[in-house]
Amino acid sequence: MNGFVSSILEHYNQWVTIFLMVAGLYVVVARGNMVKKLVGLSVFQTSVYLLYISPGKILGGTAPILIDDPNAVYSNPLPHVLILTAIVVGLATIALGLGLVVRINEVYGTVEEDEIFERSDDE
């Protein structure tokens, strides 16, 4: 039992990533409110950021600047750069989604999917 607990504590970042991914996916699938769906999408995106950032850092690693020590261990900067780009794209996606939700609310008077489907069937 002690080995299981220590294994969980050693990989806590992966457990947090899994929890956020499942929670975000659940909110996107289970909720009918479009704003809540966008919040769930944002939580899911955050879990993907953590998924890519976690293996990018090497304990004891330094910045990838060449030094005279041939045994130096370097951390990979590529995941961090890619995640910065993903954050910008994710922010733009959420902003576009919120803009669409505002426009849908103006047209249908609600942001609940069920009510929108009922009103579009009536037309």
The first five atom37 places (N, CA, C, CB, O) and aatype in JSON, in Angstrom:
{
  "aatype": [12, 2, 7, 13, 19, 15, 15, 9, 10, 6, 8, 18, 2, 5, 17, 19, 16, 9, 13, 10, 12, 19, 0, 7, 10, 18, 19, 19, 19, 0, 1, 7, 2, 12, 19, 11, 11, 10, 19, 7, 10, 15, 19, 13, 5, 16, 15, 19, 18, 10, 10, 18, 9, 15, 14, 7, 11, 9, 10, 7, 7, 16, 0, 14, 9, 10, 9, 3, 3, 14, 2, 0, 19, 18, 15, 2, 14, 10, 14, 8, 19, 10, 9, 10, 16, 0, 9, 19, 19, 7, 10, 0, 16, 9, 0, 10, 7, 10, 7, 10, 19, 19, 1, 9, 2, 6, 19, 18, 7, 16, 19, 6, 6, 3, 6, 9, 13, 6, 1, 15, 3, 3, 6],
  "atom_mask": [
    [1, 1, 1, 1, 1],
    [1, 1, 1, 1, 1],
    [1, 1, 1, 0, 1],
    [1, 1, 1, 1, 1],
    [1, 1, 1, 1, 1],
    [1, 1, 1, 1, 1],
    [1, 1, 1, 1, 1],
    [1, 1, 1, 1, 1],
    [1, 1, 1, 1, 1],
    [1, 1, 1, 1, 1],
    [1, 1, 1, 1, 1],
    [1, 1, 1, 1, 1],
    [1, 1, 1, 1, 1],
    [1, 1, 1, 1, 1],
    [1, 1, 1, 1, 1],
    [1, 1, 1, 1, 1],
    [1, 1, 1, 1, 1],
    [1, 1, 1, 1, 1],
    [1, 1, 1, 1, 1],
    [1, 1, 1, 1, 1],
    [1, 1, 1, 1, 1],
    [1, 1, 1, 1, 1],
    [1, 1, 1, 1, 1],
    [1, 1, 1, 0, 1],
    [1, 1, 1, 1, 1],
    [1, 1, 1, 1, 1],
    [1, 1, 1, 1, 1],
    [1, 1, 1, 1, 1],
    [1, 1, 1, 1, 1],
    [1, 1, 1, 1, 1],
    [1, 1, 1, 1, 1],
    [1, 1, 1, 0, 1],
    [1, 1, 1, 1, 1],
    [1, 1, 1, 1, 1],
    [1, 1, 1, 1, 1],
    [1, 1, 1, 1, 1],
    [1, 1, 1, 1, 1],
    [1, 1, 1, 1, 1],
    [1, 1, 1, 1, 1],
    [1, 1, 1, 0, 1],
    [1, 1, 1, 1, 1],
    [1, 1, 1, 1, 1],
    [1, 1, 1, 1, 1],
    [1, 1, 1, 1, 1],
    [1, 1, 1, 1, 1],
    [1, 1, 1, 1, 1],
    [1, 1, 1, 1, 1],
    [1, 1, 1, 1, 1],
    [1, 1, 1, 1, 1],
    [1, 1, 1, 1, 1],
    [1, 1, 1, 1, 1],
    [1, 1, 1, 1, 1],
    [1, 1, 1, 1, 1],
    [1, 1, 1, 1, 1],
    [1, 1, 1, 1, 1],
    [1, 1, 1, 0, 1],
    [1, 1, 1, 1, 1],
    [1, 1, 1, 1, 1],
    [1, 1, 1, 1, 1],
    [1, 1, 1, 0, 1],
    [1, 1, 1, 0, 1],
    [1, 1, 1, 1, 1],
    [1, 1, 1, 1, 1],
    [1, 1, 1, 1, 1],
    [1, 1, 1, 1, 1],
    [1, 1, 1, 1, 1],
    [1, 1, 1, 1, 1],
    [1, 1, 1, 1, 1],
    [1, 1, 1, 1, 1],
    [1, 1, 1, 1, 1],
    [1, 1, 1, 1, 1],
    [1, 1, 1, 1, 1],
    [1, 1, 1, 1, 1],
    [1, 1, 1, 1, 1],
    [1, 1, 1, 1, 1],
    [1, 1, 1, 1, 1],
    [1, 1, 1, 1, 1],
    [1, 1, 1, 1, 1],
    [1, 1, 1, 1, 1],
    [1, 1, 1, 1, 1],
    [1, 1, 1, 1, 1],
    [1, 1, 1, 1, 1],
    [1, 1, 1, 1, 1],
    [1, 1, 1, 1, 1],
    [1, 1, 1, 1, 1],
    [1, 1, 1, 1, 1],
    [1, 1, 1, 1, 1],
    [1, 1, 1, 1, 1],
    [1, 1, 1, 1, 1],
    [1, 1, 1, 0, 1],
    [1, 1, 1, 1, 1],
    [1, 1, 1, 1, 1],
    [1, 1, 1, 1, 1],
    [1, 1, 1, 1, 1],
    [1, 1, 1, 1, 1],
    [1, 1, 1, 1, 1],
    [1, 1, 1, 0, 1],
    [1, 1, 1, 1, 1],
    [1, 1, 1, 0, 1],
    [1, 1, 1, 1, 1],
    [1, 1, 1, 1, 1],
    [1, 1, 1, 1, 1],
    [1, 1, 1, 1, 1],
    [1, 1, 1, 1, 1],
    [1, 1, 1, 1, 1],
    [1, 1, 1, 1, 1],
    [1, 1, 1, 1, 1],
    [1, 1, 1, 1, 1],
    [1, 1, 1, 0, 1],
    [1, 1, 1, 1, 1],
    [1, 1, 1, 1, 1],
    [1, 1, 1, 1, 1],
    [1, 1, 1, 1, 1],
    [1, 1, 1, 1, 1],
    [1, 1, 1, 1, 1],
    [1, 1, 1, 1, 1],
    [1, 1, 1, 1, 1],
    [1, 1, 1, 1, 1],
    [1, 1, 1, 1, 1],
    [1, 1, 1, 1, 1],
    [1, 1, 1, 1, 1],
    [1, 1, 1, 1, 1],
    [1, 1, 1, 1, 1]
  ],
  "atom_positions": [
    [[0.82, -1.19, 0.0], [0.0, 0.0, 0.0], [0.86, 1.26, 0.0], [-0.93, 0.0, 1.2], [0.54, 2.24, -0.67]],
    [[1.95, 1.23, 0.75], [2.84, 2.38, 0.82], [3.47, 2.67, -0.53], [3.91, 2.15, 1.87], [3.69, 3.83, -0.88]],
    [[3.78, 1.62, -1.29], [4.34, 1.8, -2.63], [3.36, 2.46, -3.58], [0.0, 0.0, 0.0], [3.76, 3.25, -4.44]],
    [[2.06, 2.14, -3.42], [1.03, 2.74, -4.27], [0.89, 4.23, -3.98], [-0.32, 2.03, -4.05], [0.78, 5.04, -4.9]],
    [[0.9, 4.58, -2.7], [0.77, 6.0, -2.32], [1.98, 6.78, -2.8], [0.61, 6.15, -0.79], [1.83, 7.89, -3.33]],
    [[3.16, 6.24, -2.64], [4.36, 6.94, -3.09], [4.38, 7.07, -4.61], [5.63, 6.22, -2.61], [4.87, 8.06, -5.15]],
    [[3.84, 6.07, -5.32], [3.75, 6.15, -6.77], [2.82, 7.27, -7.2], [3.28, 4.81, -7.36], [3.1, 7.99, -8.16]],
    [[1.7, 7.41, -6.5], [0.76, 8.49, -6.81], [1.4, 9.84, -6.53], [-0.54, 8.33, -6.0], [1.25, 10.77, -7.32]],
    [[2.1, 9.96, -5.4], [2.71, 11.24, -5.05], [3.86, 11.6, -6.0], [3.23, 11.19, -3.62], [4.11, 12.79, -6.23]],
    [[4.54, 10.61, -6.54], [5.62, 10.89, -7.48], [5.08, 11.41, -8.81], [6.45, 9.64, -7.72], [5.76, 12.18, -9.5]],
    [[3.89, 11.0, -9.17], [3.31, 11.37, -10.46], [2.04, 12.21, -10.28], [3.0, 10.12, -11.29], [1.08, 12.04, -11.02]],
    [[2.04, 13.09, -9.29], [0.83, 13.87, -9.0], [0.43, 14.75, -10.17], [1.05, 14.73, -7.76], [-0.77, 14.98, -10.38]],
    [[1.39, 15.26, -10.94], [1.04, 16.11, -12.07], [0.25, 15.34, -13.13], [2.3, 16.71, -12.68], [-0.63, 15.91, -13.78]],
    [[0.55, 14.07, -13.31], [-0.22, 13.27, -14.26], [-1.62, 13.0, -13.74], [0.51, 11.95, -14.55], [-2.57, 12.95, -14.52]],
    [[-1.77, 12.83, -12.43], [-3.1, 12.62, -11.85], [-3.95, 13.88, -11.96], [-2.98, 12.18, -10.38], [-5.15, 13.81, -12.23]],
    [[-3.33, 15.03, -11.75], [-4.05, 16.3, -11.91], [-4.48, 16.47, -13.36], [-3.18, 17.49, -11.45], [-5.59, 16.92, -13.63]],
    [[-3.6, 16.13, -14.29], [-3.93, 16.21, -15.71], [-5.11, 15.32, -16.05], [-2.71, 15.82, -16.56], [-6.02, 15.75, -16.76]],
    [[-5.11, 14.1, -15.57], [-6.21, 13.17, -15.83], [-7.51, 13.7, -15.24], [-5.9, 11.77, -15.27], [-8.56, 13.65, -15.89]],
    [[-7.45, 14.2, -14.01], [-8.66, 14.74, -13.36], [-9.23, 15.92, -14.14], [-8.35, 15.17, -11.92], [-10.43, 15.98, -14.38]],
    [[-8.37, 16.85, -14.54], [-8.85, 18.01, -15.3], [-9.4, 17.61, -16.65], [-7.72, 19.03, -15.48], [-10.39, 18.18, -17.12]],
    [[-8.77, 16.63, -17.29], [-9.24, 16.19, -18.59], [-10.63, 15.56, -18.49], [-8.25, 15.19, -19.21], [-11.51, 15.87, -19.29]],
    [[-10.81, 14.7, -17.52], [-12.11, 14.04, -17.35], [-13.18, 15.05, -16.93], [-12.01, 12.91, -16.29], [-14.3, 15.0, -17.42]],
    [[-12.83, 15.97, -16.03], [-13.79, 16.97, -15.58], [-14.2, 17.89, -16.73], [-13.21, 17.81, -14.43], [-15.38, 18.18, -16.9]],
    [[-13.24, 18.34, -17.52], [-13.55, 19.2, -18.66], [-14.39, 18.49, -19.71], [0.0, 0.0, 0.0], [-15.32, 19.08, -20.26]],
    [[-14.06, 17.25, -19.98], [-14.84, 16.48, -20.96], [-16.26, 16.24, -20.46], [-14.16, 15.15, -21.26], [-17.21, 16.29, -21.24]],
    [[-16.4, 15.97, -19.17], [-17.73, 15.77, -18.59], [-18.59, 17.03, -18.72], [-17.61, 15.35, -17.13], [-19.76, 16.95, -19.08]],
    [[-18.01, 18.17, -18.41], [-18.76, 19.42, -18.5], [-19.18, 19.7, -19.94], [-17.93, 20.6, -17.95], [-20.3, 20.15, -20.18]],
    [[-18.3, 19.44, -20.89], [-18.64, 19.67, -22.3], [-19.77, 18.76, -22.74], [-17.41, 19.46, -23.19], [-20.66, 19.2, -23.47]],
    [[-19.75, 17.51, -22.33], [-20.73, 16.54, -22.8], [-22.04, 16.63, -22.02], [-20.17, 15.13, -22.7], [-23.11, 16.51, -22.61]],
    [[-21.99, 16.84, -20.73], [-23.17, 16.71, -19.88], [-23.99, 17.99, -19.73], [-22.76, 16.24, -18.52], [-25.16, 17.91, -19.35]],
    [[-23.44, 19.12, -20.02], [-24.16, 20.38, -19.8], [-24.82, 20.86, -21.09], [-23.21, 21.45, -19.26], [-24.31, 20.63, -22.19]],
    [[-25.95, 21.53, -20.93], [-26.67, 22.08, -22.07], [-26.43, 23.56, -22.26], [0.0, 0.0, 0.0], [-26.72, 24.11, -23.32]],
    [[-25.9, 24.22, -21.24], [-25.62, 25.65, -21.3], [-24.34, 25.86, -22.09], [-25.52, 26.27, -19.88], [-23.31, 25.25, -21.79]],
    [[-24.39, 26.71, -23.1], [-23.23, 26.89, -23.98], [-22.05, 27.57, -23.28], [-23.63, 27.69, -25.19], [-20.9, 27.29, -23.61]],
    [[-22.33, 28.46, -22.34], [-21.24, 29.1, -21.61], [-20.52, 28.07, -20.74], [-21.78, 30.27, -20.73], [-19.29, 28.08, -20.64]],
    [[-21.28, 27.18, -20.11], [-20.67, 26.12, -19.31], [-19.86, 25.18, -20.18], [-21.73, 25.33, -18.54], [-18.82, 24.68, -19.75]],
    [[-20.32, 24.93, -21.39], [-19.56, 24.09, -22.33], [-18.22, 24.75, -22.67], [-20.37, 23.84, -23.61], [-17.2, 24.07, -22.77]],
    [[-18.23, 26.07, -22.84], [-16.98, 26.77, -23.13], [-16.03, 26.73, -21.94], [-17.26, 28.21, -23.53], [-14.81, 26.64, -22.12]],
    [[-16.56, 26.82, -20.73], [-15.72, 26.69, -19.53], [-15.12, 25.29, -19.47], [-16.54, 26.99, -18.25], [-13.94, 25.13, -19.16]],
    [[-15.93, 24.26, -19.76], [-15.42, 22.89, -19.79], [-14.35, 22.71, -20.84], [0.0, 0.0, 0.0], [-13.36, 22.01, -20.61]],
    [[-14.54, 23.34, -22.0], [-13.53, 23.28, -23.05], [-12.23, 23.92, -22.59], [-14.03, 23.96, -24.32], [-11.14, 23.43, -22.9]],
    [[-12.34, 25.02, -21.87], [-11.16, 25.69, -21.34], [-10.43, 24.82, -20.32], [-11.55, 27.02, -20.71], [-9.2, 24.77, -20.33]],
    [[-11.17, 24.15, -19.46], [-10.55, 23.24, -18.48], [-9.86, 22.08, -19.21], [-11.61, 22.69, -17.48], [-8.76, 21.69, -18.84]],
    [[-10.51, 21.55, -20.23], [-9.92, 20.47, -21.01], [-8.63, 20.93, -21.7], [-10.92, 19.95, -22.06], [-7.65, 20.2, -21.72]],
    [[-8.64, 22.15, -22.26], [-7.43, 22.69, -22.88], [-6.3, 22.84, -21.87], [-7.73, 24.04, -23.54], [-5.14, 22.57, -22.18]],
    [[-6.63, 23.25, -20.67], [-5.63, 23.39, -19.62], [-4.99, 22.05, -19.29], [-6.25, 24.0, -18.36], [-3.78, 21.97, -19.04]],
    [[-5.8, 20.99, -19.29], [-5.24, 19.67, -19.01], [-4.28, 19.24, -20.12], [-6.37, 18.63, -18.85], [-3.27, 18.58, -19.85]],
    [[-4.58, 19.61, -21.35], [-3.67, 19.27, -22.45], [-2.38, 20.06, -22.32], [-4.34, 19.56, -23.81], [-1.3, 19.53, -22.61]],
    [[-2.46, 21.31, -21.88], [-1.23, 22.08, -21.64], [-0.35, 21.39, -20.61], [-1.58, 23.51, -21.18], [0.85, 21.26, -20.81]],
    [[-0.96, 20.95, -19.52], [-0.2, 20.25, -18.48], [0.39, 18.94, -19.0], [-1.08, 19.98, -17.26], [1.49, 18.55, -18.63]],
    [[-0.38, 18.27, -19.86], [0.09, 17.01, -20.43], [1.38, 17.2, -21.22], [-0.99, 16.39, -21.33], [2.27, 16.35, -21.17]],
    [[1.49, 18.29, -21.95], [2.68, 18.54, -22.75], [3.81, 19.18, -21.95], [2.33, 19.41, -23.92], [4.98, 18.93, -22.24]],
    [[3.49, 20.01, -20.97], [4.52, 20.7, -20.2], [5.24, 19.76, -19.24], [3.91, 21.87, -19.43], [6.45, 19.88, -19.05]],
    [[4.51, 18.83, -18.63], [5.09, 17.98, -17.59], [6.34, 17.24, -18.02], [4.07, 16.98, -17.13], [7.33, 17.28, -17.29]],
    [[6.36, 16.56, -19.16], [7.6, 15.85, -19.52], [8.7, 16.77, -20.05], [7.3, 14.8, -20.54], [9.82, 16.32, -20.27]],
    [[8.39, 18.04, -20.28], [9.4, 18.95, -20.84], [10.45, 19.37, -19.84], [0.0, 0.0, 0.0], [11.55, 19.78, -20.24]],
    [[10.15, 19.28, -18.56], [11.11, 19.68, -17.53], [11.84, 18.46, -17.0], [10.4, 20.43, -16.39], [11.21, 17.49, -16.56]],
    [[13.13, 18.5, -17.03], [13.97, 17.43, -16.52], [14.58, 17.9, -15.2], [15.09, 17.02, -17.55], [15.19, 18.97, -15.14]],
    [[14.4, 17.1, -14.15], [14.96, 17.48, -12.85], [16.49, 17.57, -12.95], [14.54, 16.47, -11.75], [17.15, 16.64, -13.42]],
    [[17.01, 18.66, -12.5], [18.45, 18.87, -12.57], [18.89, 19.41, -13.91], [0.0, 0.0, 0.0], [20.08, 19.66, -14.12]],
    [[17.95, 19.6, -14.83], [18.29, 20.11, -16.16], [18.44, 21.62, -16.13], [0.0, 0.0, 0.0], [17.84, 22.31, -15.31]],
    [[19.26, 22.11, -17.03], [19.48, 23.55, -17.13], [18.92, 24.05, -18.45], [20.99, 23.89, -17.01], [18.46, 23.27, -19.29]],
    [[18.95, 25.35, -18.62], [18.51, 25.94, -19.89], [19.45, 25.45, -20.99], [18.49, 27.51, -19.81], [20.64, 25.23, -20.73]],
    [[18.94, 25.29, -22.2], [19.78, 24.74, -23.27], [20.76, 25.77, -23.84], [18.9, 24.21, -24.39], [20.7, 26.16, -25.01]],
    [[21.67, 26.19, -22.97], [22.74, 27.1, -23.37], [24.03, 26.32, -23.24], [22.76, 28.42, -22.51], [24.32, 25.78, -22.17]],
    [[24.79, 26.25, -24.3], [26.01, 25.45, -24.3], [27.02, 26.0, -23.29], [26.63, 25.42, -25.7], [27.32, 27.19, -23.26]],
    [[27.53, 25.09, -22.47], [28.56, 25.43, -21.5], [29.7, 24.43, -21.67], [28.0, 25.42, -20.03], [29.61, 23.51, -22.48]],
    [[30.75, 24.62, -20.93], [31.93, 23.78, -21.08], [31.78, 22.39, -20.47], [33.11, 24.45, -20.46], [32.61, 21.52, -20.74]],
    [[30.76, 22.16, -19.68], [30.56, 20.87, -19.03], [29.95, 19.87, -20.02], [29.66, 21.02, -17.78], [28.81, 20.06, -20.44]],
    [[30.69, 18.81, -20.4], [30.14, 17.85, -21.37], [29.05, 16.95, -20.76], [31.26, 16.98, -21.92], [28.32, 16.3, -21.51]],
    [[28.94, 16.89, -19.44], [27.94, 16.05, -18.78], [26.68, 16.83, -18.38], [28.55, 15.41, -17.55], [25.86, 16.32, -17.63]],
    [[26.54, 18.03, -18.88], [25.39, 18.86, -18.52], [24.11, 18.27, -19.1], [25.58, 20.31, -19.02], [24.09, 17.76, -20.22]],
    [[23.03, 18.35, -18.31], [21.72, 17.86, -18.73], [20.86, 19.08, -19.03], [21.07, 16.94, -17.64], [20.75, 20.01, -18.22]],
    [[20.23, 19.04, -20.2], [19.44, 20.19, -20.62], [17.95, 19.85, -20.62], [19.87, 20.64, -22.02], [17.56, 18.71, -20.89]],
    [[17.14, 20.85, -20.29], [15.69, 20.71, -20.41], [15.28, 21.09, -21.83], [14.94, 21.6, -19.36], [15.89, 21.97, -22.45]],
    [[14.26, 20.44, -22.32], [13.79, 20.7, -23.68], [12.85, 21.91, -23.68], [13.07, 19.45, -24.27], [11.82, 21.87, -23.01]],
    [[13.17, 22.98, -24.41], [12.31, 24.17, -24.42], [11.15, 24.06, -25.43], [13.13, 25.39, -24.73], [10.23, 24.88, -25.39]],
    [[11.18, 23.09, -26.31], [10.17, 23.0, -27.36], [8.74, 22.85, -26.83], [10.49, 21.84, -28.26], [7.85, 23.52, -27.35]],
    [[8.47, 21.99, -25.83], [7.09, 21.91, -25.33], [6.58, 23.24, -24.77], [7.0, 20.86, -24.26], [5.4, 23.55, -24.92]],
    [[7.44, 24.0, -24.14], [7.02, 25.28, -23.58], [6.65, 26.26, -24.69], [8.12, 25.87, -22.7], [5.68, 27.01, -24.57]],
    [[7.42, 26.27, -25.76], [7.13, 27.15, -26.89], [5.83, 26.74, -27.56], [8.29, 27.12, -27.9], [5.02, 27.6, -27.91]],
    [[5.62, 25.46, -27.73], [4.38, 24.99, -28.36], [3.16, 25.32, -27.51], [4.46, 23.48, -28.61], [2.1, 25.65, -28.03]],
    [[3.31, 25.22, -26.21], [2.18, 25.51, -25.32], [1.87, 27.0, -25.32], [2.48, 25.04, -23.9], [0.7, 27.37, -25.21]],
    [[2.87, 27.86, -25.44], [2.58, 29.29, -25.56], [1.71, 29.55, -26.79], [3.89, 30.1, -25.64], [0.77, 30.34, -26.72]],
    [[2.03, 28.91, -27.89], [1.21, 29.04, -29.09], [-0.18, 28.47, -28.87], [1.89, 28.33, -30.27], [-1.16, 29.06, -29.3]],
    [[-0.28, 27.33, -28.19], [-1.58, 26.7, -27.93], [-2.43, 27.57, -27.01], [-1.39, 25.32, -27.31], [-3.66, 27.61, -27.17]],
    [[-1.82, 28.26, -26.07], [-2.57, 29.15, -25.19], [-3.19, 30.29, -25.99], [-1.67, 29.71, -24.07], [-4.35, 30.65, -25.77]],
    [[-2.44, 30.86, -26.91], [-2.97, 31.93, -27.75], [-4.12, 31.43, -28.62], [-1.87, 32.53, -28.63], [-5.15, 32.1, -28.73]],
    [[-3.95, 30.26, -29.22], [-5.02, 29.69, -30.05], [-6.23, 29.35, -29.19], [-4.52, 28.43, -30.78], [-7.37, 29.59, -29.61]],
    [[-6.02, 28.8, -28.01], [-7.12, 28.47, -27.11], [-7.88, 29.71, -26.67], [0.0, 0.0, 0.0], [-9.11, 29.69, -26.58]],
    [[-7.16, 30.78, -26.39], [-7.81, 32.03, -26.0], [-8.65, 32.58, -27.14], [-6.76, 33.07, -25.57], [-9.76, 33.06, -26.92]],
    [[-8.13, 32.51, -28.36], [-8.9, 32.96, -29.51], [-10.13, 32.09, -29.74], [-8.03, 32.97, -30.77], [-11.19, 32.6, -30.11]],
    [[-10.0, 30.79, -29.51], [-11.14, 29.88, -29.66], [-12.23, 30.2, -28.65], [-10.69, 28.43, -29.5], [-13.41, 30.24, -29.0]],
    [[-11.85, 30.42, -27.41], [-12.84, 30.75, -26.37], [-13.49, 32.1, -26.67], [-12.17, 30.78, -24.97], [-14.69, 32.25, -26.49]],
    [[-12.71, 33.07, -27.13], [-13.28, 34.38, -27.46], [-14.27, 34.27, -28.61], [-12.16, 35.38, -27.84], [-15.34, 34.88, -28.56]],
    [[-13.94, 33.5, -29.64], [-14.87, 33.29, -30.75], [-16.12, 32.56, -30.28], [-14.19, 32.5, -31.88], [-17.23, 32.9, -30.68]],
    [[-15.95, 31.56, -29.44], [-17.1, 30.82, -28.91], [-18.01, 31.72, -28.09], [0.0, 0.0, 0.0], [-19.23, 31.62, -28.21]],
    [[-17.44, 32.58, -27.26], [-18.26, 33.51, -26.48], [-18.98, 34.5, -27.38], [-17.4, 34.26, -25.46], [-20.12, 34.87, -27.1]],
    [[-18.32, 34.94, -28.45], [-18.99, 35.82, -29.41], [-20.17, 35.13, -30.08], [0.0, 0.0, 0.0], [-21.21, 35.75, -30.28]],
    [[-20.0, 33.86, -30.43], [-21.1, 33.11, -31.02], [-22.24, 32.91, -30.03], [-20.61, 31.76, -31.52], [-23.41, 32.96, -30.4]],
    [[-21.9, 32.67, -28.77], [-22.93, 32.49, -27.75], [-23.73, 33.78, -27.57], [-22.3, 32.06, -26.41], [-24.95, 33.74, -27.41]],
    [[-23.05, 34.92, -27.59], [-23.75, 36.2, -27.47], [-24.71, 36.38, -28.65], [-22.75, 37.38, -27.41], [-25.85, 36.8, -28.47]],
    [[-24.24, 36.06, -29.84], [-25.11, 36.2, -31.03], [-26.28, 35.23, -30.99], [-24.29, 35.98, -32.32], [-27.4, 35.59, -31.34]],
    [[-26.04, 34.0, -30.56], [-27.13, 33.02, -30.42], [-28.13, 33.49, -29.39], [-26.57, 31.63, -30.03], [-29.34, 33.32, -29.57]],
    [[-27.65, 34.08, -28.31], [-28.55, 34.6, -27.28], [-29.4, 35.74, -27.82], [-27.75, 35.07, -26.05], [-30.57, 35.87, -27.45]],
    [[-28.84, 36.57, -28.69], [-29.62, 37.66, -29.29], [-30.72, 37.12, -30.21], [-28.69, 38.59, -30.08], [-31.82, 37.66, -30.24]],
    [[-30.41, 36.06, -30.95], [-31.37, 35.53, -31.91], [-32.45, 34.69, -31.22], [-30.66, 34.69, -32.97], [-33.64, 34.87, -31.48]],
    [[-32.04, 33.77, -30.35], [-32.97, 32.81, -29.74], [-33.43, 33.21, -28.33], [-32.33, 31.45, -29.69], [-34.41, 32.66, -27.83]],
    [[-32.75, 34.13, -27.7], [-33.14, 34.55, -26.37], [-32.71, 33.59, -25.26], [0.0, 0.0, 0.0], [-33.18, 33.72, -24.13]],
    [[-31.85, 32.64, -25.56], [-31.38, 31.68, -24.56], [-30.04, 31.1, -25.01], [-32.43, 30.55, -24.35], [-29.67, 31.18, -26.18]],
    [[-29.33, 30.5, -24.06], [-28.08, 29.82, -24.38], [-28.17, 28.33, -24.03], [-26.9, 30.46, -23.62], [-27.16, 27.62, -24.04]],
    [[-29.37, 27.87, -23.73], [-29.58, 26.45, -23.44], [-29.86, 25.7, -24.73], [-30.76, 26.25, -22.43], [-30.71, 26.12, -25.52]],
    [[-29.13, 24.61, -24.97], [-29.26, 23.85, -26.21], [-30.68, 23.32, -26.44], [-28.29, 22.71, -26.22], [-31.2, 23.41, -27.56]],
    [[-31.3, 22.78, -25.41], [-32.63, 22.19, -25.56], [-33.65, 23.23, -26.02], [-33.09, 21.56, -24.23], [-34.46, 22.96, -26.9]],
    [[-33.6, 24.41, -25.43], [-34.53, 25.46, -25.82], [-34.27, 25.95, -27.23], [-34.45, 26.63, -24.84], [-35.2, 26.29, -27.96]],
    [[-33.02, 26.0, -27.62], [-32.68, 26.43, -28.98], [-33.2, 25.41, -29.99], [-31.14, 26.61, -29.14], [-33.75, 25.79, -31.03]],
    [[-33.03, 24.12, -29.7], [-33.53, 23.08, -30.61], [-35.04, 23.14, -30.73], [-33.09, 21.69, -30.12], [-35.58, 22.96, -31.82]],
    [[-35.74, 23.4, -29.62], [-37.22, 23.51, -29.65], [-37.64, 24.7, -30.5], [-37.79, 23.64, -28.21], [-38.58, 24.6, -31.29]],
    [[-36.97, 25.82, -30.35], [-37.34, 27.03, -31.1], [-36.99, 26.9, -32.57], [-36.64, 28.25, -30.51], [-37.7, 27.44, -33.42]],
    [[-35.9, 26.21, -32.89], [-35.54, 26.05, -34.31], [-36.48, 25.04, -34.98], [-34.07, 25.59, -34.45], [-36.71, 25.16, -36.19]],
    [[-37.02, 24.06, -34.25], [-37.98, 23.12, -34.82], [-39.33, 23.77, -35.09], [-38.16, 21.93, -33.9], [-40.03, 23.39, -36.02]],
    [[-39.69, 24.77, -34.27], [-40.96, 25.47, -34.44], [-40.98, 26.34, -35.69], [-41.25, 26.31, -33.24], [-42.04, 26.59, -36.26]],
    [[-39.8, 26.79, -36.1], [-39.74, 27.7, -37.27], [-39.85, 26.99, -38.57], [-38.47, 28.49, -37.26], [-39.81, 27.62, -39.62]]
  ]
}
